[in-house]
Amino acid sequence: MSIGFISCNKKEETPKATGPSYSLKAQVNPPAFDAKNAYDETAKQVSFGPRNPGSSGHQAAMSYIINQVRKYADSVQIQNFNYSGYNNQTLSLTNIIAKFNPRAQNRIFISAHWDTRPRAEHDTDPKKRDLPILGANDGASGVGVLLELARILKEKPVSYGVDLVFFDGEDYGQESDLGNYFLGSKYFATQKPSDYNPAFGILLDMVGDKEAVFNKEGKSMLYAPEVVNMVWSIARKLNAGSFSEAEGSQIEDDHVPLNESGINTIDIIDIDLVGANSGVQRRNYWHSHKDTMDNISQATLQQVGDVLTYLLYSLDFQKPAV
């Protein structure tokens, strides 16, 4: 998670996307989300080492994710693009889009970033602050959940379209340099076809911590409060205690360029790990070399996965998208 910019929850003018009507079915029996699979997928990414652009770990993780989603998805779209980075560096970046039921007009998407941070500004050892991090929670945990959802969707297809989107280049920017963050989601937004109008999107970021608290992120409440409230209502129904009813601070993340492109998108994120609400980081490993598998909990991944799986199999679209 690359937040270096946090604002208060002031109300502001927000664009309202138009999309298909949907509701939740009263009765649903979703397939089981396997948190061990999600945990193992998280650990597999970490085993490649740091996945910052240009690294060997980045190349290995990209190949792995593509191979995994090709096992499950009906089609896989690869978005390759270059970006001019710091010190005349040219970044080769890749978004991965796994499509289920690709011909369906009624669609949603769920996303996460798969790259990791090329530096560790918050590490306690100054000598290590210029070294890339492993990013077990900040990056790998969200991807782990997506890969398990892909397996489930393969085994039990839904009647509408689902896109699982893996963004690259989210965590590249230096702190205080917002322009060099969210590179994959910005590119995705610029390439969005005019007729691509999903009902909503969900972003996952830092969703594996042992003590996770998922407040209702402030910008999500501005852009898509109905989606936030729908997701959190499922969490209440399932007694997913990591989902808090408190509204958190506004944060900058991949959901912002998506919302600005007209796709109402919410962010499920453990805000307090970056100190967004109190100014004090909880557990003190964000953007450091302590972001390792020691912090990841199958129980937290289970809660997030259960909520999303229930959502996927309870969604009911009332009319075709126009």
Summary of the structure (lengths in Angstrom):
residues: 322
radius of gyration: 18.0
end to end distance: 34.6
largest distance: 57.6
contacts: 1155
relative contact order: 0.22
helix: 36%
strand: 20%
